[in-house]
Amino acid sequence: MDISLSFVVLVFILVGGINGQTKICPAPEDIFPCTCKEFAYPTTELTCSDVTSNDQLANIFNKEFRASDFGRLKIENNKHLTTIRPGDLGKASFQEIWITAGILEQVEPLAFAESYETATKIMVFSNHIVSFPFEELPNFIKLESLGVDFNHLTSFPVLQSSSLRFISFQTNDIEGPLPANAFQQLPNISEIDVRGLNLKAILPGTFVGLSRLRYLDVAGTNLKTLTSGTFELHDPEAFGTVLDIEYNQIDNIEVDTFAGGIDTIRARSNNLHLLEEEVWRPYVEAGGILNIQYNPFECGCDLAWLVLNSTFMSQVAEETACQDGTLFIDLDPAPFEDC
């Protein structure tokens, strides 16, 4: 065999071997009505949106496949499954689990147990979920993202995970303050979204010590008064967190509400009448940005510290206006010099 022919044969073998490793989709007739596609990442996607019962799902996944490690499970807009039970997914493990926009009410304990060592993302939003095994989170050693948005959970769990980076509980039936220790066992959390919950208040210290937190969304949670320590986050040197408190009814903010690490506050569409110097100046002096549009500011002497400092004014969104419609950037500094 000449050298050129040998090279062609070698390439064929190598490519065939690589392709052979990625062809792990089961035969279509074995998984119908599920379907399977193969990608570079997450290697495979099993779509089971058309299954009509738990027994059908279990029958599919309890067959012998050439491989049991899959990339993504997707069940979308399914109007039959109300529960995912242990065994419904057989011995299959997944990197990502997406069960969305259906009528799912419960994920039973151990339902996702085969994915303890593989799952990086679990998304079960836009269902009717009232029960989810949050106590199992420590077992998911690679889990980075958890989304349970737009469900009917009524209580907020105390979360524990060494790997979790993103969590979203947006728009559930949870009422009242979050547990003070809800996030204290999430050392790598970088994004928390509880937008749309009926919290009404946040206990001081709830977010303290979250040194990797970079985005905190508590918009639309019916907050009215923010007490000292409400948003004490982490070491001030770890600057870079965005805090979103817009679309609440906030009209009273105590001194030392914001402490440590926040570089942008989004407080649009609240009920703020004053910008008290003792509340806001420490934050602005540290370089913090203020997005505070659509509040009924009176624009009296409480604004003197801000209006008379051009650097501070540059850190306030240009669209910010007084209740009479006058933009902050158009305020005449002269009257404020007499304050």
C-alpha positions as a Markdown table, in Angstrom:
| # | Residue | x | y | z |
|---|---|---|---|---|
| 1 | Met | 0.0 | 0.0 | 0.0 |
| 2 | Asp | 1.5 | 3.3 | -1.0 |
| 3 | Ile | 1.8 | 6.2 | 1.5 |
| 4 | Ser | -1.0 | 8.3 | 0.1 |
| 5 | Leu | -3.5 | 5.4 | 0.2 |
| 6 | Ser | -2.4 | 4.6 | 3.8 |
| 7 | Phe | -3.0 | 8.2 | 4.8 |
| 8 | Val | -6.5 | 8.1 | 3.4 |
| 9 | Val | -7.3 | 4.8 | 5.2 |
| 10 | Leu | -6.0 | 6.2 | 8.4 |
| 11 | Val | -8.1 | 9.4 | 8.2 |
| 12 | Phe | -11.1 | 7.2 | 7.4 |
| 13 | Ile | -10.6 | 5.1 | 10.4 |
| 14 | Leu | -10.0 | 8.0 | 12.7 |
| 15 | Val | -13.1 | 9.9 | 11.5 |
| 16 | Gly | -15.2 | 6.8 | 11.6 |
| 17 | Gly | -14.1 | 6.2 | 15.1 |
| 18 | Ile | -14.9 | 9.7 | 16.2 |
| 19 | Asn | -18.3 | 9.6 | 14.5 |
| 20 | Gly | -18.9 | 6.2 | 16.0 |
| 21 | Gln | -18.5 | 7.7 | 19.5 |
| 22 | Thr | -21.1 | 10.4 | 18.9 |
| 23 | Lys | -23.7 | 8.2 | 17.3 |
| 24 | Ile | -25.5 | 7.3 | 20.5 |
| 25 | Cys | -29.1 | 8.1 | 19.6 |
| 26 | Pro | -31.3 | 5.1 | 20.0 |
| 27 | Ala | -33.1 | 3.7 | 17.0 |
| 28 | Pro | -36.2 | 5.9 | 16.2 |
| 29 | Glu | -38.6 | 3.0 | 16.5 |
| 30 | Asp | -37.3 | 2.2 | 20.0 |
| 31 | Ile | -38.1 | 5.6 | 21.4 |
| 32 | Phe | -41.2 | 6.8 | 19.5 |
| 33 | Pro | -42.9 | 9.2 | 20.0 |
| 34 | Cys | -39.6 | 10.7 | 21.4 |
| 35 | Thr | -37.0 | 11.8 | 18.9 |
| 36 | Cys | -33.3 | 12.1 | 19.1 |
| 37 | Lys | -30.8 | 14.4 | 17.4 |
| 38 | Glu | -27.0 | 14.6 | 17.7 |
| 39 | Phe | -25.0 | 17.8 | 18.1 |
| 40 | Ala | -21.5 | 18.8 | 18.9 |
| 41 | Tyr | -22.8 | 20.0 | 22.3 |
| 42 | Pro | -24.6 | 18.7 | 24.3 |
| 43 | Thr | -24.0 | 15.7 | 22.0 |
| 44 | Thr | -27.6 | 14.5 | 21.9 |
| 45 | Glu | -31.1 | 16.0 | 22.5 |
| 46 | Leu | -33.9 | 13.6 | 23.3 |
| 47 | Thr | -37.3 | 15.3 | 22.8 |
| 48 | Cys | -40.2 | 13.6 | 24.4 |
| 49 | Ser | -42.9 | 16.3 | 24.1 |
| 50 | Asp | -45.4 | 14.0 | 22.6 |
| 51 | Val | -45.5 | 11.3 | 25.3 |
| 52 | Thr | -49.0 | 10.7 | 26.6 |
| 53 | Ser | -48.3 | 9.1 | 30.0 |
| 54 | Asn | -45.7 | 8.3 | 32.6 |
| 55 | Asp | -45.9 | 4.7 | 31.8 |
| 56 | Gln | -45.1 | 5.4 | 28.1 |
| 57 | Leu | -42.2 | 7.5 | 29.2 |
| 58 | Ala | -40.9 | 4.9 | 31.5 |
| 59 | Asn | -41.3 | 2.1 | 28.9 |
| 60 | Ile | -39.1 | 4.1 | 26.5 |
| 61 | Phe | -36.4 | 4.8 | 28.9 |
| 62 | Asn | -36.2 | 1.4 | 30.5 |
| 63 | Lys | -35.2 | -0.2 | 27.2 |
| 64 | Glu | -31.6 | -1.2 | 26.6 |
| 65 | Phe | -29.8 | 1.6 | 24.6 |
| 66 | Arg | -26.3 | 1.5 | 23.2 |
| 67 | Ala | -25.5 | 4.4 | 25.6 |
| 68 | Ser | -27.4 | 5.9 | 28.5 |
| 69 | Asp | -25.5 | 9.2 | 28.8 |
| 70 | Phe | -27.4 | 11.9 | 26.9 |
| 71 | Gly | -26.9 | 15.6 | 26.4 |
| 72 | Arg | -30.4 | 17.2 | 26.8 |
| 73 | Leu | -33.8 | 16.0 | 27.6 |
| 74 | Lys | -36.6 | 18.3 | 26.3 |
| 75 | Ile | -40.3 | 17.9 | 27.1 |
| 76 | Glu | -42.1 | 21.0 | 26.0 |
| 77 | Asn | -45.8 | 22.0 | 25.9 |
| 78 | Asn | -46.8 | 18.5 | 27.1 |
| 79 | Lys | -50.4 | 18.3 | 28.3 |
| 80 | His | -50.3 | 14.8 | 29.8 |
| 81 | Leu | -47.5 | 14.6 | 32.4 |
| 82 | Thr | -48.3 | 16.0 | 35.8 |
| 83 | Thr | -45.6 | 14.1 | 37.7 |
| 84 | Ile | -42.0 | 12.9 | 37.0 |
| 85 | Arg | -41.5 | 9.7 | 39.1 |
| 86 | Pro | -38.4 | 7.8 | 40.0 |
| 87 | Gly | -37.8 | 5.4 | 37.2 |
| 88 | Asp | -39.6 | 7.3 | 34.5 |
| 89 | Leu | -36.3 | 8.1 | 33.0 |
| 90 | Gly | -34.8 | 4.7 | 33.5 |
| 91 | Lys | -31.0 | 4.7 | 33.8 |
| 92 | Ala | -30.6 | 7.6 | 31.4 |
| 93 | Ser | -28.5 | 10.5 | 32.6 |
| 94 | Phe | -28.5 | 14.0 | 31.1 |
| 95 | Gln | -26.4 | 17.1 | 31.1 |
| 96 | Glu | -29.5 | 19.3 | 30.7 |
| 97 | Ile | -33.1 | 18.7 | 31.7 |
| 98 | Trp | -35.7 | 21.0 | 30.1 |
| 99 | Ile | -39.4 | 20.3 | 31.0 |
| 100 | Thr | -41.2 | 23.5 | 30.2 |
| 101 | Ala | -44.6 | 25.0 | 29.3 |
| 102 | Gly | -46.6 | 22.0 | 30.4 |
| 103 | Ile | -48.9 | 20.9 | 33.3 |
| 104 | Leu | -46.2 | 19.3 | 35.5 |
| 105 | Glu | -47.2 | 19.6 | 39.1 |
| 106 | Gln | -44.5 | 17.5 | 40.9 |
| 107 | Val | -41.0 | 16.3 | 40.5 |
| 108 | Glu | -40.8 | 13.4 | 42.9 |
| 109 | Pro | -37.6 | 12.7 | 45.0 |
| 110 | Leu | -35.1 | 10.7 | 43.1 |
| 111 | Ala | -36.8 | 11.4 | 39.7 |
| 112 | Phe | -33.5 | 12.9 | 38.4 |
| 113 | Ala | -31.2 | 10.8 | 40.5 |
| 114 | Glu | -29.4 | 9.2 | 37.5 |
| 115 | Ser | -28.2 | 12.7 | 36.6 |
| 116 | Tyr | -26.6 | 13.5 | 39.9 |
| 117 | Glu | -23.2 | 13.4 | 38.4 |
| 118 | Thr | -23.9 | 14.9 | 35.0 |
| 119 | Ala | -26.6 | 17.6 | 35.1 |
| 120 | Thr | -25.4 | 21.2 | 34.7 |
| 121 | Lys | -28.8 | 22.7 | 34.0 |
| 122 | Ile | -32.3 | 21.9 | 35.2 |
| 123 | Met | -35.1 | 24.1 | 33.8 |
| 124 | Val | -38.7 | 23.3 | 34.7 |
| 125 | Phe | -40.3 | 26.7 | 34.2 |
| 126 | Ser | -43.8 | 27.6 | 33.1 |
| 127 | Asn | -45.5 | 24.6 | 34.6 |
| 128 | His | -47.9 | 24.1 | 37.6 |
| 129 | Ile | -45.2 | 22.8 | 40.0 |
| 130 | Val | -46.1 | 22.8 | 43.7 |
| 131 | Ser | -43.4 | 20.3 | 44.8 |
| 132 | Phe | -39.7 | 19.9 | 43.8 |
| 133 | Pro | -37.0 | 18.0 | 45.6 |
| 134 | Phe | -34.7 | 20.9 | 46.5 |
| 135 | Glu | -33.2 | 18.8 | 49.3 |
| 136 | Glu | -31.4 | 16.8 | 46.6 |
| 137 | Leu | -29.4 | 19.8 | 45.2 |
| 138 | Pro | -26.2 | 18.9 | 47.0 |
| 139 | Asn | -26.2 | 15.6 | 45.1 |
| 140 | Phe | -26.0 | 17.3 | 41.7 |
| 141 | Ile | -22.2 | 17.9 | 41.8 |
| 142 | Lys | -22.1 | 19.8 | 38.5 |
| 143 | Leu | -25.4 | 21.7 | 38.6 |
| 144 | Glu | -24.9 | 25.4 | 37.7 |
| 145 | Ser | -28.4 | 26.6 | 36.6 |
| 146 | Leu | -31.8 | 25.9 | 38.2 |
| 147 | Gly | -34.9 | 27.5 | 36.8 |
| 148 | Val | -38.3 | 27.0 | 38.5 |
| 149 | Asp | -40.0 | 30.2 | 37.2 |
| 150 | Phe | -43.7 | 30.6 | 36.6 |
| 151 | Asn | -44.9 | 27.8 | 38.7 |
| 152 | His | -47.0 | 27.5 | 41.9 |
| 153 | Leu | -44.5 | 26.9 | 44.6 |
| 154 | Thr | -45.8 | 28.4 | 47.9 |
| 155 | Ser | -42.6 | 28.3 | 50.1 |
| 156 | Phe | -39.0 | 29.2 | 49.5 |
| 157 | Pro | -36.5 | 26.5 | 50.4 |
| 158 | Val | -33.1 | 26.9 | 52.1 |
| 159 | Leu | -30.8 | 26.0 | 49.3 |
| 160 | Gln | -27.6 | 24.1 | 49.4 |
| 161 | Ser | -25.2 | 23.5 | 46.5 |
| 162 | Ser | -21.5 | 23.9 | 46.0 |
| 163 | Ser | -21.8 | 24.3 | 42.2 |
| 164 | Leu | -24.9 | 26.3 | 41.6 |
| 165 | Arg | -24.3 | 29.7 | 39.9 |
| 166 | Phe | -27.8 | 30.7 | 38.7 |
| 167 | Ile | -31.2 | 30.3 | 40.3 |
| 168 | Ser | -34.6 | 31.7 | 39.3 |
| 169 | Phe | -37.8 | 31.5 | 41.2 |
| 170 | Gln | -39.5 | 34.3 | 39.3 |
| 171 | Thr | -43.3 | 34.5 | 39.6 |
| 172 | Asn | -44.4 | 31.7 | 42.0 |
| 173 | Asp | -47.0 | 31.8 | 44.7 |
| 174 | Ile | -44.5 | 32.5 | 47.4 |
| 175 | Glu | -45.5 | 35.1 | 50.0 |
| 176 | Gly | -43.6 | 36.8 | 52.8 |
| 177 | Pro | -39.8 | 37.3 | 53.3 |
| 178 | Leu | -37.3 | 34.8 | 52.1 |
| 179 | Pro | -35.7 | 32.6 | 54.8 |
| 180 | Ala | -32.7 | 34.6 | 56.2 |
| 181 | Asn | -30.4 | 31.6 | 55.4 |
| 182 | Ala | -32.0 | 30.8 | 52.0 |
| 183 | Phe | -28.7 | 31.4 | 50.1 |
| 184 | Gln | -26.0 | 31.1 | 52.7 |
| 185 | Gln | -25.0 | 27.6 | 51.5 |
| 186 | Leu | -24.5 | 28.7 | 47.9 |
| 187 | Pro | -20.8 | 29.7 | 47.8 |
| 188 | Asn | -20.6 | 30.1 | 44.0 |
| 189 | Ile | -23.9 | 31.7 | 43.3 |
| 190 | Ser | -23.6 | 34.6 | 40.9 |
| 191 | Glu | -27.2 | 35.3 | 39.9 |
| 192 | Ile | -30.4 | 35.3 | 41.9 |
| 193 | Asp | -33.8 | 36.0 | 40.4 |
| 194 | Val | -36.9 | 36.2 | 42.6 |
| 195 | Arg | -38.7 | 38.8 | 40.5 |
| 196 | Gly | -42.5 | 38.8 | 40.9 |
| 197 | Leu | -42.7 | 37.0 | 44.3 |
| 198 | Asn | -44.9 | 38.6 | 46.9 |
| 199 | Leu | -42.1 | 39.2 | 49.4 |
| 200 | Lys | -43.2 | 42.5 | 50.9 |
| 201 | Ala | -40.0 | 42.7 | 52.9 |
| 202 | Ile | -36.4 | 41.3 | 52.9 |
| 203 | Leu | -34.8 | 40.3 | 56.2 |
| 204 | Pro | -31.5 | 42.1 | 56.8 |
| 205 | Gly | -28.5 | 39.8 | 56.1 |
| 206 | Thr | -30.3 | 37.6 | 53.6 |
| 207 | Phe | -27.6 | 38.2 | 51.0 |
| 208 | Val | -24.6 | 38.8 | 53.2 |
| 209 | Gly | -21.4 | 36.9 | 52.4 |
| 210 | Leu | -22.3 | 36.0 | 48.8 |
| 211 | Ser | -18.9 | 37.0 | 47.4 |
| 212 | Arg | -19.5 | 35.9 | 43.9 |
| 213 | Leu | -23.0 | 37.4 | 43.5 |
| 214 | Arg | -23.2 | 39.7 | 40.4 |
| 215 | Tyr | -26.9 | 40.1 | 39.7 |
| 216 | Leu | -29.7 | 40.2 | 42.2 |
| 217 | Asp | -33.3 | 40.7 | 40.9 |
| 218 | Val | -36.0 | 41.5 | 43.4 |
| 219 | Ala | -38.1 | 43.6 | 41.1 |
| 220 | Gly | -41.9 | 43.6 | 41.4 |
| 221 | Thr | -41.9 | 41.9 | 44.9 |
| 222 | Asn | -44.1 | 44.5 | 46.6 |
| 223 | Leu | -41.3 | 45.9 | 48.7 |
| 224 | Lys | -42.2 | 49.2 | 50.5 |
| 225 | Thr | -39.6 | 49.9 | 53.2 |
| 226 | Leu | -35.9 | 48.8 | 53.0 |
| 227 | Thr | -34.3 | 48.6 | 56.4 |
| 228 | Ser | -30.6 | 48.8 | 57.3 |
| 229 | Gly | -28.7 | 45.8 | 56.1 |
| 230 | Thr | -31.3 | 44.7 | 53.6 |
| 231 | Phe | -28.8 | 44.6 | 50.8 |
| 232 | Glu | -25.6 | 44.0 | 52.6 |
| 233 | Leu | -23.9 | 41.7 | 50.1 |
| 234 | His | -20.2 | 41.1 | 50.4 |
| 235 | Asp | -16.7 | 42.6 | 50.7 |
| 236 | Pro | -16.9 | 46.1 | 49.3 |
| 237 | Glu | -13.7 | 45.4 | 47.3 |
| 238 | Ala | -15.7 | 42.8 | 45.3 |
| 239 | Phe | -17.4 | 45.6 | 43.4 |
| 240 | Gly | -19.6 | 44.6 | 40.5 |
| 241 | Thr | -23.1 | 43.5 | 41.5 |
| 242 | Val | -26.2 | 44.8 | 39.8 |
| 243 | Leu | -29.2 | 45.2 | 42.1 |
| 244 | Asp | -32.7 | 45.4 | 40.5 |
| 245 | Ile | -35.4 | 46.7 | 42.8 |
| 246 | Glu | -37.6 | 48.4 | 40.2 |
| 247 | Tyr | -41.4 | 48.1 | 40.0 |
| 248 | Asn | -42.0 | 48.0 | 43.7 |
| 249 | Gln | -43.7 | 50.5 | 46.0 |
| 250 | Ile | -40.5 | 51.6 | 47.8 |
| 251 | Asp | -41.0 | 54.9 | 49.6 |
| 252 | Asn | -38.6 | 54.6 | 52.6 |
| 253 | Ile | -35.0 | 53.5 | 52.6 |
| 254 | Glu | -33.0 | 53.5 | 55.8 |
| 255 | Val | -29.3 | 54.4 | 56.2 |
| 256 | Asp | -26.9 | 51.5 | 55.4 |
| 257 | Thr | -29.5 | 49.6 | 53.4 |
| 258 | Phe | -26.9 | 49.2 | 50.6 |
| 259 | Ala | -23.5 | 47.9 | 51.8 |
| 260 | Gly | -20.8 | 46.1 | 49.9 |
| 261 | Gly | -20.1 | 45.4 | 46.3 |
| 262 | Ile | -23.1 | 47.0 | 44.5 |
| 263 | Asp | -22.1 | 49.0 | 41.5 |
| 264 | Thr | -25.5 | 49.5 | 39.8 |
| 265 | Ile | -28.9 | 50.0 | 41.5 |
| 266 | Arg | -32.0 | 49.9 | 39.3 |
| 267 | Ala | -34.8 | 51.5 | 41.3 |
| 268 | Arg | -37.0 | 52.7 | 38.5 |
| 269 | Ser | -40.8 | 52.9 | 38.9 |
| 270 | Asn | -41.0 | 53.1 | 42.7 |
| 271 | Asn | -42.5 | 55.7 | 45.0 |
| 272 | Leu | -39.3 | 57.6 | 46.0 |
| 273 | His | -39.9 | 61.2 | 46.9 |
| 274 | Leu | -36.5 | 62.0 | 48.4 |
| 275 | Leu | -32.8 | 61.2 | 47.8 |
| 276 | Glu | -31.5 | 61.6 | 51.3 |
| 277 | Glu | -27.8 | 62.3 | 51.5 |
| 278 | Glu | -27.1 | 59.9 | 54.4 |
| 279 | Val | -28.7 | 57.1 | 52.5 |
| 280 | Trp | -27.3 | 57.5 | 49.0 |
| 281 | Arg | -24.1 | 59.5 | 49.2 |
| 282 | Pro | -21.9 | 56.6 | 50.5 |
| 283 | Tyr | -23.0 | 54.5 | 47.6 |
| 284 | Val | -22.5 | 57.2 | 45.0 |
| 285 | Glu | -19.1 | 58.2 | 46.4 |
| 286 | Ala | -18.0 | 54.6 | 45.9 |
| 287 | Gly | -18.7 | 55.0 | 42.2 |
| 288 | Gly | -22.2 | 53.4 | 42.2 |
| 289 | Ile | -24.6 | 54.0 | 39.3 |
| 290 | Leu | -28.2 | 55.0 | 39.9 |
| 291 | Asn | -31.1 | 54.1 | 37.5 |
| 292 | Ile | -33.9 | 55.8 | 39.3 |
| 293 | Gln | -36.2 | 57.0 | 36.6 |
| 294 | Tyr | -40.0 | 57.2 | 37.0 |
| 295 | Asn | -40.1 | 58.1 | 40.7 |
| 296 | Pro | -42.1 | 61.2 | 42.1 |
| 297 | Phe | -39.0 | 63.1 | 43.3 |
| 298 | Glu | -39.8 | 66.4 | 45.0 |
| 299 | Cys | -36.4 | 67.8 | 44.0 |
| 300 | Gly | -36.0 | 69.9 | 47.2 |
| 301 | Cys | -33.0 | 70.5 | 49.3 |
| 302 | Asp | -32.5 | 66.8 | 49.8 |
| 303 | Leu | -31.0 | 66.8 | 46.3 |
| 304 | Ala | -28.4 | 69.5 | 47.0 |
| 305 | Trp | -25.5 | 67.0 | 47.7 |
| 306 | Leu | -26.2 | 65.5 | 44.2 |
| 307 | Val | -27.0 | 68.6 | 42.1 |
| 308 | Leu | -23.9 | 70.5 | 43.3 |
| 309 | Asn | -21.5 | 67.7 | 42.4 |
| 310 | Ser | -21.0 | 67.1 | 38.7 |
| 311 | Thr | -19.3 | 63.8 | 39.2 |
| 312 | Phe | -22.2 | 62.5 | 41.2 |
| 313 | Met | -24.7 | 63.8 | 38.6 |
| 314 | Ser | -22.9 | 61.9 | 35.9 |
| 315 | Gln | -23.7 | 58.6 | 37.8 |
| 316 | Val | -27.4 | 59.2 | 37.6 |
| 317 | Ala | -29.4 | 58.1 | 34.5 |
| 318 | Glu | -30.0 | 61.1 | 32.3 |
| 319 | Glu | -33.7 | 60.4 | 32.0 |
| 320 | Thr | -34.3 | 60.9 | 35.7 |
| 321 | Ala | -36.8 | 63.6 | 36.4 |
| 322 | Cys | -38.6 | 65.4 | 39.2 |
| 323 | Gln | -42.4 | 64.8 | 39.6 |
| 324 | Asp | -43.0 | 68.0 | 37.7 |
| 325 | Gly | -41.2 | 66.6 | 34.7 |
| 326 | Thr | -37.9 | 68.6 | 35.0 |
| 327 | Leu | -34.9 | 66.5 | 34.3 |
| 328 | Phe | -32.2 | 66.3 | 37.0 |
| 329 | Ile | -29.7 | 67.4 | 34.4 |
| 330 | Asp | -31.7 | 70.6 | 33.8 |
| 331 | Leu | -31.9 | 71.6 | 37.4 |
| 332 | Asp | -30.3 | 75.0 | 38.1 |
| 333 | Pro | -27.7 | 74.5 | 40.8 |
| 334 | Ala | -28.0 | 78.0 | 42.2 |
| 335 | Pro | -31.0 | 77.5 | 44.4 |
| 336 | Phe | -29.5 | 74.5 | 45.9 |
| 337 | Glu | -26.5 | 76.5 | 47.2 |
| 338 | Asp | -28.7 | 78.0 | 49.8 |
| 339 | Cys | -29.8 | 74.7 | 51.2 |
